[in-house]
Amino acid sequence: MNDSRPDPDDLLAQIRQDEARAARGKLRIYFGASAGVGKTYAMLRAAVELHAKGVDVLAGVVETHGRKETAAQMGVLEVLPAKKINYQERILSEFDLDGALHRRPNLILVDELAHSNVAGSRHPKRWQDVDELLDAGINVYTTLNVQHLDSLNDVVGGIAGIRVHETLPDTFFDQADEVVFVDTPADELIARLNAGKIYIPDQAKRASQNFFRKGNLIALRELALRRAADRVGEDVQAYRMRHAINQVWKTEATLLCCIGPEDDSDYIVRSAARLAQQMATTWHAVYVETPALQRRSNEQRERILQTVRLAHELGAKTAVLSSQHIPQALADYASQCNLSKILIGRPERRRSWLGRGLGQKIAAIAPDLDVIELGRAQNVPARTAQKTLNQNTDYPLARYAWAAAICAATTLLTLPLRSALDQANIVMLFLLAVLGVAIRYGRGPAMMAAVLNVAAFDLFYVPPLMSFTVSDVQYLLTFGVMLAVGIIVGQLAAGLRFQVRIARHREARSQALFEVARDLSSVLVIEQLVEVAEQAIAREFRAHAHIFVLGMDDMLQMPRSGTNVASLDIGAAHWALENNEAAGLGTDTLPGSLWLYLPLKAPARARGVLAICPTQPRLLLVPEQREQLETFAVLTAIALERLHYVYVAQHTTLKMKSEQLRNSLLSALSHDLRTPLTALYGMSQMLESSSRDLPADTKEVIQSIGRSARRLNAMVDNILDMARLQSGTVQLNRQWRPFEEVVGSALRSMETALSNHIIITDLPPELPLIHIDATLIERVLCNLFENAVKYTPAGSTVTITATVREQQFLVTVSDNGPGLLPGREEFLFQKFFRGQQESTTPGVGLGLAICRAIIEAHGGNVWAEPLASSSLTPPSDSPNIIKKHNGAKFCFSIPLGTPPTMPDRPEA
C-alpha cells in the first residue's frame, strides 16, 4: 500500500525554509534573450502600477539608454541619487547601496543585475548588492539577459562570437521568487534597432553587424526560452513537493529508464539516451535492488553497476533503490521526480493473466504514467541472466542445516509438553521458530522451516501419530494456514532483515561522514589534516589512500612515504587536477590503473588530488559508495582551503605588521638622520671651498666626505618619499605638460652622473601633451637614469624613447649593460630589493619602488624587460663600445586623456 502522507522531516525542513524566506525580500527578474526586448519597460510598468496602489517604490538604478518610451515610465517614481566614485581621475556614477538600505522602501528597482561595479564599491557585482537588499527584507525588481548567465556564457560566445564578461551565478538566478520572461521576435527586434529605439545610430549600426544578427537573435531566444522553461519546471516541482502532490503532472516529457538484471540493459540505457536526445529532455536511470537480486553473484552485480555507470556517463541522473516491490519503487520515484514516461525492456514472452509483466504492474499502480516497452536486442540471448542466476546461485548449506536443526529442536522441546499444551499453542511455538529462522538466516531457510514444522506437527501431534495420515479433514485447513502463516511471516521477517541491513549501511555512511567532518574541522596543520583524511578514507573504503596537496607554488606535493606510494602516477594526478576530472580506475582516462585519482574540488579551486587504491574495485562502482567517496573528497578539499586561507591570513597579517614596523622605523630614522646629514653636508661644502691651500690627499678626503654626505642624503630622501607615497598623503599636482621639457629637466639634474655615458633621446616631434605631475615624473626619470648608471660600465649607452600606443603614453629607458636576471624582473620593483644582491654598488633598493608608486598614482603601469644588444647600437665613433650584453629596458605607461583645446591665435 502506497502511503501518500508527506515525510515529517521534509515538512519540518519546508517550514524552516518558509520562515527564512518570509524574513527575506522577494526577487523578481525580468528575463530576456537580448537587449531591447522590453525588460526595463516591463519592469517600470509593473512598478508604476504598484505605485498607483500605494506601494512604496524607489527607482534605485534604471538604465534607459536614451529610450524615450522607457524614460517616460519613470515620471511618477522616486529616483535614488547615484553614488559618485572617483576612479582613475574620473567621477563615475554607481548604485548607492547604503542609500537604498537607509531609505528602505518596500520595493526597489535595480536594473542590469549582471553589472560590474566600479572599483571602490562595497561589492564587485551588482547581484551581490541585490542579495544584501534581499537580506534586509527589501523587495527587488531587476532585469537580466540570457547571455549573462554563467552556465551559458560559453554557449553564447560560440553563437555570437562575443564573450560576455559580466556574468552572475545560475544559483542566484534560480533563487529568484519570480522570473518574468519578456520576449520579442527577432524580426521585430531588428526593426526596433533600425528605428533607433534600442541604441543611438552609431551603436545600432555596430550592433546590427555583430551581435544583433537574425541568426544570433533566434538562437539566443531559444536559449532564453529553454532556460525559462527549466526555471518554471523547478517551480512546478517545488510546488508539488510543498503540497505533497504524488500525481505526476505531464508538464515535461521526462524519461525514467529502468535498469534490470538482464544482459540487454546496456541496450535499454543507450536507447533511452537516444530517445531523450531526440526529445531534448532530461532523463533518469534507476536500478531497484531487491533481496533476491542482492543474492546474485559478484560478476552479475558488477555488470549491473557498470550499466548504471554507463547511464551516468550518457547524461542520466542515476540512483540505486532498495525495495522489495520493484513496480512500487519505480512508481514512487517517478512521482517524486515528476517523470511522466517509464522506459522498460520487453519481457521474453507475454505473461498470462495470472502473472502480469512489469509494465502491467506499473500501470496498475500508477495509471497516469506512460509505460514504454523497448524491443529486445537481437544479439542478446533471451534471459541469459536468469539462467546464469539459476546455475550460479549457491546458497550456503549451513543456513539450511541450522534451520533444520532449529525445527528439530523445537519438536523435541514441545514433545514433553504435548499433554500439557493445547495444539494451538504448539502451532504458535512452531511459527515462532519459523520467525526466528527468517530473522537469522533469511527467506529460503524460513520457507524450508515452515514446511518442516508443518510435517513435524502432522507427524507428532495429529492423530494417528507417527503417520502422515490425517483422520480429521479439518487438520488440512490447520496445515494450510500454518504453512501460509509461516511463509508469510518468513517473508516479512526476511524483508525486515533486508531493510535493517540497508538502514545500518546508511547509518554507517552518515556516521562516517559526521566523524570525518568533525575531525577535519578541528585540525590546524595540513600534515595532520592529510593524515586524518587518508586514514578515514582507507578505513571506510578498505583501500590505500594518499593525498597530493597543492602547495603555495601551485605544484602538487608528493604524499608522505607509505604503502604503495611507489605505484602512484604523478602524471595522472596532474591530469586530474588540470582537467578537474577523475582519472584512473573506473574512468575513461587510464582505466587500467590500479588507482583512482579524484580532484579535491573546493569552492574557490581544486586544492589537491585524492588517490585511492581499493582492495575491492567493484565497491567504487556502487553509486552510493562513489557518492560517499566524492563527499569525503569535498570535505577534505574544503578543509584544505580553510587551512590555506588561514595560512594566507596569518602570512598577510605578519607581512603587514612587519611592513608597518619597518616603515615606522625607517621614517623615524630618516627624520633623525636628516639634521646631522644636513650639517655634515654643509660642513663638507665649507671645507671644499676653503681647501685651496691644503695638500692633495686632504682635498681628496674632503671631497669623499662630500660625496658620501650627498649619497646618504639621497638615500634618506628616498626613504621619506617612499613613506609619504605609501601613506597616501602625496597630492598630485597634475598639469598638461610637454614631455620634452620633463626629459630635459631630468637630464640637466643628472648631468654629472650621466657624464661618462652616451645618452640617446628618441622623442618624436608630434608627441601630445600629457596630464602629469611634472616634478614626480622627473623624479621617475632621474631614478631610471640613476639605475642605468649604477649597473652599466662607463661608455654604455642609455636611450630614452616615447611613443603613443593604444591611448597610452609609453616611455622606455633602456641600456646595453649586463641585463636582468631571468624571471626576476618583477622583484626589482619591490622595496629594498636589488638586482644583484651581492653588488658593491651603493643603494638601498628604493628607486624603482618609488617609480612604481608614482606611476601607479598616475593610473599607469611600470615594468622591466630584457633587451637584446642588437636593438641598441651606440654611435660608431664612441670610444668604449660595450658588446655582447643583453641590456635592460624599463618602461612605464600613463593614460593619455583628452588635452584641453588651445585657443586660436588672433589674426595680426
KOLGUZA-357672 format. One record per residue (C-alpha): residue in one letter; x, y, z. Coordinates in pm, whole numbers, padded with zeros to 5 digits, always signed. Layout:
aXYZ/...
This chain:
m+00000+00000+00000/n+00136+00337-00101/d+00148+00584+00187/s+00072+00925+00039/r+00137+01114+00361/p+00428+01365+00344/d+00751+01297+00523/p+00757+01480+00862/d+01126+01567+00819/d+01051+01720+00480/l+00765+01919+00628/l+00986+02047+00910/a+01259+02147+00663/q+00998+02320+00447/i+00868+02515+00748/r+01220+02634+00831/q+01277+02730+00469/d+00948+02922+00455/e+01040+03110+00774/a+01375+03211+00627/r+01213+03321+00301/a+00949+03520+00488/a+01219+03734+00652/r+01394+03787+00317/g+01281+04021+00042/k+01120+03891-00278/l+01318+03896-00601/r+01154+03927-00942/i+01376+03900-01251/y+01259+04027-01589/f+01440+03784-01816/g+01500+03818-02189/a+01709+03700-02481/s+01891+04026-02558/a+01891+04399-02508/g+01588+04585-02644/v+01320+04321-02585/g+01149+04545-02329/k+01265+04414-01991/t+01322+04755-01833/y+00998+04886-01984/a+00800+04593-01842/m+00965+04634-01503/l+00880+05004-01492/r+00517+04944-01595/a+00472+04691-01315/a+00638+04931-01068/v+00414+05221-01175/e+00104+05007-01127/l+00219+04913-00775/h+00298+05278-00701/a-00058+05371-00803/k-00183+05117-00548/g+00012+05283-00268/v+00324+05065-00263/d+00644+05248-00167/v+00853+05211-00486/l+01206+05351-00530/a+01398+05354-00859/g+01744+05256-00738/v+01914+05241-01076/v+01734+05230-01411/e+01926+05231-01739/t+01704+05384-02008/h+01985+05401-02272/g+01817+05707-02416/r+01489+05526-02497/k+01207+05778-02472/e+00931+05522-02408/t+01128+05375-02119/a+01224+05710-01969/a+00859+05824-01981/q+00763+05545-01739/m+00982+05691-01462/g+00791+06017-01428/v+00597+05928-01113/l+00867+05721-00940/e+01110+05846-00677/v+01470+05814-00801/l+01757+05727-00567/p+02053+05965-00622/a+02356+05788-00764/k+02675+05746-00567/k+02978+05930-00707/i+03305+05734-00713/n+03645+05874-00812/y+03807+05621-01042/q+04132+05699-01226/e+04074+06076-01211/r+03717+06032-01341/i+03393+06073-01149/l+03163+05778-01219/s+02805+05718-01107/e+02716+05393-00933/f+02423+05242-00742/d+02411+05376-00384/l+02361+05062-00176/d+02392+05240+00158/g+02139+05500+00048/a+01894+05229-00050/l+01936+05048+00282/h+01885+05376+00469/r+01579+05470+00260/r+01440+05114+00300/p+01150+05116+00050/n+00902+04834+00010/l+01020+04778-00348/i+01335+04896-00525/l+01418+04876-00896/v+01777+04769-00973/d+01836+04738-01346/e+02103+04520-01515/l+02159+04254-01250/a+02490+04129-01400/h+02654+04474-01399/s+03011+04501-01263/n+03051+04776-01006/v+03326+05035-01019/a+03634+04961-00811/g+03579+05110-00467/s+03221+04986-00431/r+03131+04754-00147/h+03067+04458-00378/p+03230+04383-00714/k+02898+04276-00871/r+02552+04434-00866/w+02382+04100-00795/q+02569+04099-00463/d+02418+04441-00387/v+02077+04292-00463/d+02149+03997-00236/e+02221+04235+00052/l+01899+04425-00019/l+01705+04099-00007/d+01869+04004+00324/a+01749+04338+00461/g+01391+04242+00371/i+01358+04478+00071/n+01176+04351-00238/v+01370+04392-00565/y+01271+04405-00931/t+01562+04362-01173/t+01644+04267-01533/l+01875+04011-01691/n+01971+03883-02036/v+02035+03515-02105/q+02395+03577-02212/h+02482+03692-01861/l+02412+03352-01701/d+02741+03189-01609/s+02644+02839-01730/l+02551+02970-02077/n+02846+03206-02121/d+03045+02967-02340/v+02738+02873-02544/v+02653+03236-02614/g+03017+03306-02701/g+03011+03026-02956/i+02685+03153-03111/a+02752+03526-03123/g+03132+03517-03142/i+03148+03762-02850/r+03249+03664-02497/v+03039+03836-02232/h+03247+03916-01923/e+02967+04036-01695/t+02804+03720-01559/l+02628+03600-01246/p+02596+03252-01093/d+02299+03041-01200/t+02233+02962-00835/f+02133+03324-00770/f+01904+03321-01074/d+01740+03000-00951/q+01678+03157-00608/a+01454+03425-00757/d+01094+03416-00635/e+00959+03508-00979/v+01103+03504-01330/v+00906+03703-01588/f+01004+03617-01944/v+00997+03919-02178/d+01005+03817-02543/t+01022+03993-02878/p+01057+03812-03215/a+01387+03857-03398/d+01240+04049-03695/e+01061+04295-03469/l+01374+04341-03260/i+01583+04420-03570/a+01316+04667-03685/r+01330+04841-03347/l+01709+04852-03371/n+01699+05012-03717/a+01441+05263-03594/g+01680+05379-03323/k+01465+05253-03035/i+01740+05040-02881/y+02071+05218-02940/i+02183+05550-03083/p+02258+05533-03459/d+02633+05467-03433/q+02587+05193-03173/a+02292+05048-03365/k+02499+05017-03680/r+02777+04830-03500/a+02526+04610-03318/s+02348+04510-03640/q+02680+04399-03787/n+02782+04195-03483/f+02552+04082-03203/f+02212+04178-03349/r+02219+03945-03649/k+01900+03749-03703/g+02062+03408-03656/n+02214+03516-03326/l+01884+03655-03201/i+01693+03337-03290/a+01949+03118-03114/l+01955+03341-02806/r+01576+03341-02799/e+01573+02961-02798/l+01828+02954-02513/a+01624+03202-02312/l+01301+03007-02368/r+01464+02682-02261/r+01620+02838-01951/a+01291+02999-01856/a+01114+02665-01908/d+01368+02494-01683/r+01303+02754-01417/v+00926+02704-01446/g+00979+02328-01421/e+01170+02379-01096/d+00883+02592-00965/v+00632+02319-01053/q+00841+02055-00879/a+00879+02272-00570/y+00503+02332-00560/r+00432+01957-00587/m+00673+01881-00304/r+00538+02161-00085/h+00180+02039-00123/a+00266+01665-00114/i+00122+01602-00461/n+00206+01249-00573/q+00024+01259-00903/v+00258+01311-01200/w+00198+01635-01389/k+00294+01584-01752/t+00441+01931-01795/e+00762+01791-01945/a+00832+01473-02141/t+01088+01342-01893/l+01205+00980-01907/l+01269+00718-01643/c+01482+00427-01767/c+01456+00106-01566/i+01781-00092-01547/g+01723-00461-01495/p+01948-00761-01433/e+01924-00885-01793/d+02210-00879-02039/d+02034-00626-02266/s+02034-00349-02003/d+02309-00162-02189/y+02088-00163-02499/i+01796-00019-02298/v+02017+00253-02149/r+02156+00359-02489/s+01806+00358-02638/a+01685+00579-02355/a+01975+00820-02411/r+01893+00846-02783/l+01524+00896-02712/a+01598+01168-02454/q+01826+01342-02703/q+01558+01331-02972/m+01302+01470-02729/a+01554+01726-02596/t+01463+01638-02239/t+01625+01518-01920/w+01619+01153-01817/h+01678+00935-01514/a+01804+00579-01483/v+01735+00369-01173/y+01810+00015-01065/v+01588-00138-00798/e+01776-00391-00587/t+01557-00645-00411/p+01675-00906-00160/a+01665-01168-00438/l+01886-00954-00662/q+02129-00899-00377/r+02197-01271-00373/r+02331-01268-00726/s+02693-01348-00795/n+02954-01075-00774/e+03010-01086-01151/q+02643-01018-01224/r+02620-00738-00967/e+02932-00577-01109/r+02786-00591-01461/i+02467-00422-01337/l+02667-00148-01169/q+02865-00098-01489/t+02533-00037-01664/v+02438+00220-01401/r+02770+00394-01459/l+02711+00388-01837/a+02379+00567-01786/h+02554+00831-01575/e+02815+00886-01847/l+02539+00926-02106/g+02387+01211-01907/a+02128+01043-01687/k+02061+01112-01322/t+02122+00770-01170/a+02002+00610-00850/v+02007+00266-00690/l+01689+00197-00492/s+01641-00069-00228/s+01293-00218-00222/q+01107-00548-00218/h+00850-00433-00472/i+01003-00311-00798/p+00687-00161-00958/q+00601+00036-00645/a+00957+00169-00613/l+00955+00283-00977/a+00616+00449-00944/d+00720+00630-00625/y+01043+00755-00783/a+00857+00877-01095/s+00606+01059-00877/q+00877+01217-00663/c+01073+01347-00964/n+00765+01420-01179/l+00872+01178-01454/s+00587+01109-01695/k+00733+00825-01906/i+00884+00498-01787/l+01104+00303-02027/i+01140-00072-01968/g+01264-00370-02163/r+01015-00607-02324/p+00990-00942-02146/e+01084-01263-02325/r+00720-01367-02361/r+00385-01223-02266/r+00265-01321-01922/s-00076-01475-01867/w-00337-01306-01653/l-00203-01498-01358/g+00143-01345-01392/r+00145-00984-01512/g+00459-00824-01651/l+00643-00525-01503/g+00467-00279-01734/q+00124-00405-01638/k+00208-00387-01268/i+00331-00027-01302/a+00017+00064-01497/a-00200-00087-01224/i-00021+00112-00951/a+00017+00443-01141/p-00231+00459-01432/d-00125+00820-01511/l+00226+00711-01617/d+00318+00633-01977/v+00493+00294-01992/i+00712+00236-02299/e+00839-00115-02378/l+01151-00144-02591/g+01208-00437-02823/r+01480-00677-02721/a+01827-00651-02867/q+01873-00910-03144/n+02225-01010-03047/v+02145-01087-02682/p+02014-01434-02588/a+01684-01429-02406/r+01701-01442-02031/t+02068-01524-02013/a+02086-01351-01683/q+01809-01561-01537/k+01978-01881-01650/t+02300-01768-01500/l+02120-01693-01179/n+01976-02042-01163/q+02308-02204-01248/n+02530-01993-01027/t+02304-01947-00727/d+02489-02115-00447/y+02329-02068-00112/p+02538-02178+00186/l+02414-02515+00308/a+02496-02422+00665/r+02197-02187+00680/y+01959-02464+00578/a+02126-02706+00817/w+02079-02464+01102/a+01717-02414+01002/a+01657-02788+01007/a+01831-02814+01344/i+01608-02541+01489/c+01299-02722+01363/a+01420-03046+01520/a+01498-02872+01849/t+01153-02713+01854/t+00994-03053+01801/l+01199-03214+02078/l+01124-02930+02319/t+00750-02945+02257/l+00712-03326+02276/p+00720-03334+02661/l+00458-03061+02661/r+00220-03245+02428/s-00015-03337+02711/a+00009-03001+02891/l-00039-02762+02596/d-00320-02724+02351/q-00239-02786+01983/a-00298-02419+01903/n-00022-02318+02145/i+00212-02574+01994/v+00140-02429+01649/m+00242-02086+01788/l+00574-02229+01903/f+00639-02374+01558/l+00555-02037+01398/l+00791-01869+01645/a+01069-02098+01526/v+00995-02003+01164/l+01013-01635+01259/g+01349-01686+01428/v+01489-01869+01127/a+01367-01591+00892/i+01528-01317+01101/r+01855-01504+01141/y+01902-01687+00810/g+01674-01525+00553/r+01386-01615+00325/g+01493-01954+00183/p+01568-02126+00514/a+01245-01976+00660/m+01033-02135+00385/m+01203-02469+00443/a+01146-02433+00818/a+00774-02368+00757/v+00742-02690+00556/l+00940-02896+00811/n+00737-02762+01103/v+00408-02848+00930/a+00536-03200+00868/a+00657-03235+01229/f+00325-03112+01364/d+00139-03364+01148/l+00374-03648+01242/f+00392-03597+01620/y+00076-03412+01719/v-00208-03505+01477/p-00369-03848+01523/p-00289-04105+01407/l+00057-04022+01549/m+00381-04112+01370/s+00194-04109+01041/f+00120-03851+00779/t-00234-03984+00753/v-00497-03732+00864/s-00810-03866+01031/d-00988-03535+01052/v-01020-03326+00737/q-01019-03007+00946/y-00650-03058+01010/l-00585-02992+00642/l-00705-02637+00697/t-00476-02614+01001/f-00183-02733+00794/g-00261-02486+00515/v-00299-02192+00748/m+00010-02294+00941/l+00213-02322+00621/a+00079-01995+00478/v+00137-01805+00804/g+00486-01948+00831/i+00577-01849+00476/i+00423-01502+00510/v+00590-01440+00843/g+00918-01562+00697/q+00880-01326+00401/l+00804-01028+00623/a+01087-01108+00861/a+01333-01152+00575/g+01222-00820+00424/l+01261-00654+00761/r+01606-00805+00790/f+01692-00663+00447/q+01565-00316+00537/v+01754-00325+00866/r+02076-00407+00681/i+02020-00120+00437/a+01943+00117+00725/r+02259+00010+00905/h+02464+00076+00594/r+02315+00423+00557/e+02367+00497+00924/a+02727+00381+00898/r+02785+00610+00599/s+02626+00904+00778/q+02827+00834+01092/a+03148+00813+00887/l+03073+01148+00722/f+02999+01306+01060/e+03322+01177+01211/v+03532+01290+00916/a+03371+01636+00910/r+03426+01669+01286/d+03790+01560+01269/l+03875+01772+00965/s+03717+02082+01117/s+03937+02060+01426/v+04283+02023+01269/l+04505+02328+01220/v+04802+02175+01036/i+04794+02046+00679/e+05006+01742+00763/q+04762+01639+01034/l+04467+01701+00805/v+04615+01480+00534/e+04679+01204+00785/v+04323+01218+00923/a+04168+01217+00574/e+04386+00931+00448/q+04309+00715+00750/a+03934+00780+00729/i+03914+00704+00357/a+04130+00392+00390/r+03913+00268+00677/e+03579+00343+00513/f+03657+00206+00166/r+03905-00069+00262/a+04167+00086+00037/h+04506+00254+00028/a+04464+00630+00012/h+04711+00912-00045/i+04656+01285-00093/f+04856+01514-00322/v+04834+01861-00167/l+04859+02172-00384/g+05145+02382-00249/m+05177+02759-00240/d+05370+02734-00568/d+05065+02568-00733/m+05256+02241-00764/l+05138+01905-00632/q+05339+01774-00342/m+05412+01403-00330/p+05243+01225-00038/r+05444+01103+00256/s+05607+00764+00231/g+05383+00467+00290/t+05234+00157+00140/n+05217+00152-00242/v+05345+00509-00276/a+05588+00393-00543/s+05298+00282-00765/l+05140+00630-00767/d+05137+00812-01102/i+05210+01181-01053/g+05125+01242-01419/a+04772+01108-01372/a+04733+01324-01063/h+04842+01633-01259/w+04595+01546-01536/a+04309+01512-01286/l+04400+01847-01130/e+04436+02039-01456/n+04119+01896-01615/n+03921+01891-01288/e+03806+01536-01369/a+03862+01192-01224/a+04124+00966-01383/g+04244+00612-01339/l+04042+00315-01215/g+03686+00304-01350/t+03721+00611-01573/d+03786+00666-01942/t+04131+00810-01868/l+04392+00547-01775/p+04125+00284-01693/g+04390+00016-01645/s+04542+00192-01345/l+04505+00040-01000/w+04448+00389-00853/l+04158+00628-00886/y+04260+00996-00890/l+03991+01242-00776/p+04048+01620-00780/l+03977+01780-00443/k+03730+02045-00556/a+03688+02331-00311/p+03456+02631-00365/a+03739+02853-00492/r+03955+02600-00679/a+04094+02247-00666/r+04324+02207-00365/g+04486+01875-00450/v+04421+01521-00570/l+04299+01217-00379/a+04449+00885-00493/i+04272+00570-00376/c+04353+00204-00449/p+04063-00017-00325/t+04113-00380-00233/q+03774-00449-00398/p+03744-00222-00705/r+03376-00303-00752/l+03295-00109-00435/l+03371+00216-00617/l+03121+00125-00889/v+02828+00135-00647/p+02671+00481-00688/e+02623+00525-00313/q+02985+00436-00246/r+03110+00664-00523/e+02894+00946-00391/q+03029+00879-00044/l+03386+00894-00174/e+03321+01221-00358/t+03170+01364-00039/f+03484+01266+00150/a+03688+01438-00120/v+03479+01757-00098/l+03511+01767+00282/t+03887+01724+00252/a+03908+01996-00014/i+03708+02241+00197/a+03930+02169+00498/l+04242+02223+00284/e+04104+02550+00153/r+04023+02662+00507/l+04381+02596+00618/h+04512+02765+00303/y+04324+03085+00381/v+04424+03065+00746/y+04787+03049+00635/v+04738+03332+00386/a+04568+03547+00652/q+04844+03480+00905/h+05117+03540+00650/t+04950+03860+00526/t+04899+03986+00880/l+05263+03917+00962/k+05378+04095+00647/m+05156+04393+00721/k+05286+04421+01076/s+05646+04379+00959/e+05596+04637+00687/q+05433+04876+00929/l+05714+04832+01180/r+05979+04874+00912/n+05815+05186+00771/s+05781+05339+01116/l+06142+05258+01197/l+06275+05391+00867/s+06064+05705+00890/a+06189+05775+01242/l+06549+05704+01147/s+06532+05915+00834/h+06393+06212+01024/d+06658+06177+01291/l+06932+06142+01028/r+06821+06447+00831/t+06959+06704+01080/p+07313+06560+01122/l+07333+06487+00749/t+07239+06843+00663/a+07508+06969+00899/l+07763+06723+00762/y+07680+06817+00404/g+07709+07189+00482/m+08042+07149+00660/s+08182+06939+00374/q+08093+07219+00129/m+08263+07473+00354/l+08573+07255+00371/e+08578+07214-00006/s+08553+07588-00061/s+08842+07656+00183/s+09069+07368+00080/r+09269+07551-00185/d+09593+07561+00018/l+09558+07209+00161/p+09754+06908+00035/a+09606+06696-00248/d+09536+06393-00026/t+09349+06614+00222/k+09137+06758-00063/e+09051+06405-00175/v+08936+06316+00176/i+08720+06629+00194/q+08565+06553-00149/s+08498+06193-00042/i+08320+06321+00268/g+08105+06546+00050/r+08013+06263-00191/s+07924+06030+00096/a+07710+06301+00258/r+07524+06364-00068/r+07470+05989-00118/l+07337+05945+00235/n+07113+06248+00190/a+06971+06097-00132/m+06902+05768+00049/v+06720+05949+00327/d+06516+06141+00067/n+06418+05811-00097/i+06308+05663+00235/l+06098+05968+00319/d+05945+05978-00028/m+05856+05609-00007/a+05691+05659+00331/r+05488+05958+00201/l+05378+05772-00112/q+05265+05469+00086/s+05078+05679+00340/g+04874+05837+00061/t+04947+06194+00176/v+05108+06294-00156/q+04866+06500-00366/l+04939+06506-00739/n+04977+06849-00895/r+04874+06734-01242/q+04901+06973-01531/w+04919+06937-01908/r+05288+06942-01990/p+05506+06859-02294/f+05711+06553-02217/e+06024+06701-02379/e+06051+06961-02101/v+06036+06694-01830/v+06308+06490-02001/g+06529+06796-02042/s+06493+06887-01675/a+06575+06530-01567/l+06886+06519-01790/r+07010+06851-01652/s+06973+06738-01290/m+07156+06410-01372/e+07422+06576-01588/t+07710+06488-01354/a+07603+06126-01306/l+07550+06074-01681/s+07878+06237-01786/n+08051+05901-01852/h+07759+05751-02053/i+07621+05807-02401/i+07266+05947-02391/i+07029+05898-02686/t+06686+06064-02688/d+06420+05948-02934/l+06126+06185-02885/p+05905+06234-03195/p+05802+06596-03252/e+05430+06504-03270/l+05411+06380-02907/p+05093+06507-02737/l+05070+06685-02405/i+05036+06458-02103/h+04848+06521-01779/i+05113+06463-01512/d+05278+06594-01201/a+05597+06711-01372/t+05806+06707-01053/l+05722+06346-00972/i+05763+06222-01331/e+06101+06396-01341/r+06186+06202-01025/v+06088+05878-01203/l+06316+05957-01496/c+06602+06051-01263/n+06568+05721-01077/l+06566+05525-01402/f+06874+05714-01526/e+07047+05657-01193/n+06962+05286-01206/a+07110+05260-01555/v+07428+05439-01447/k+07475+05221-01139/y+07457+04888-01319/t+07630+04966-01650/p+08001+05037-01705/a+08130+05371-01828/g+08080+05421-02200/s+07747+05238-02208/t+07453+05382-02400/v+07133+05493-02229/t+06837+05558-02457/i+06505+05721-02373/t+06213+05689-02615/a+05849+05796-02602/t+05557+05681-02820/v+05179+05674-02816/r+05018+05330-02825/e+04651+05239-02767/q+04561+05557-02575/q+04870+05514-02356/f+05178+05736-02340/l+05465+05484-02338/v+05815+05580-02215/t+06119+05349-02232/v+06461+05389-02072/s+06700+05121-02200/d+07069+05042-02178/n+07316+04794-02325/g+07460+04684-01992/p+07472+04337-01831/g+07094+04299-01843/l+06848+04148-01598/l+06835+03819-01415/p+06577+03599-01595/g+06247+03562-01410/r+06324+03830-01152/e+06203+04138-01342/e+05902+04189-01117/f+06107+04163-00797/l+06308+04471-00898/f+06014+04695-00807/q+05986+04562-00454/k+06118+04773-00172/f+06478+04708-00068/f+06529+04454-00347/r+06837+04488-00564/g+06908+04315-00893/q+07250+04197-00772/q+07225+04136-00401/e+07599+04092-00359/s+07682+04400-00566/t+07909+04667-00419/t+07705+04933-00596/p+07570+05174-00333/g+07197+05198-00277/v+06913+05061-00065/g+06683+04937-00342/l+06410+05201-00321/g+06448+05385-00652/l+06237+05151-00867/a+05980+05105-00589/i+05934+05483-00582/c+05895+05482-00961/r+05615+05224-00938/a+05435+05414-00663/i+05446+05741-00861/i+05335+05583-01191/e+05051+05392-01025/a+04939+05714-00860/h+04905+05850-01216/g+04692+05546-01313/g+04969+05385-01518/n+05193+05079-01512/v+05568+05022-01495/w+05765+04709-01583/a+06109+04579-01683/e+06215+04366-01981/p+06543+04226-02114/l+06677+04397-02426/a+06882+04229-02697/s+07211+04406-02772/s+07131+04427-03143/s+06837+04654-03072/l+07054+04916-02908/t+07362+05022-03104/p+07578+05315-02989/p+07737+05552-03238/s+08034+05406-03428/d+08266+05677-03303/s+08203+05611-02932/p+08530+05537-02753/n+08406+05249-02542/i+08156+05029-02722/i+08001+04768-02492/k+07949+04442-02678/k+07795+04103-02603/h+07550+04232-02342/n+07176+04169-02339/g+07082+04507-02194/a+06778+04608-01988/k+06465+04806-02067/f+06243+04983-01812/c+05906+05103-01938/f+05614+05295-01795/s+05283+05399-01944/i+05037+05672-01848/p+04681+05715-01982/l+04669+05990-02242/g+04339+06154-02154/t+04194+06440-02356/p+04415+06751-02363/p+04247+07093-02342/t+04164+07277-02662/m+04411+07556-02730/p+04253+07895-02819/d+04307+08020-03170/r+04566+08294-03212/p+04422+08634-03304/e+04497+08748-03653/a+04762+09017-03689/
